[in-house]
Amino acid sequence: MKAELSKQLQSFIDEQKANKLEFLNKGALAIALVVTDRARQMSFPLDREDFITEGGGR
């Protein structure tokens, strides 16, 4: 299973590089995971104001 996850992660990285997207660092990926987790707990439609941090960022 670990080998399959590594293969999927490498495929994701390669796709990101090919499309010149910015999901290649730990910070961006962590944010995506947190937002996804929060979205699962909310009802739709999502309101972007619900994702603003205490410091005013997103």
PyMOL commands that set and color helices and strands:
alter all, ss='L'
color gray80, all
select helices_A, chain A and resi 2-18+26-41+48-51
alter helices_A, ss='H'
color red, helices_A
deselect
rebuild
show_as cartoon
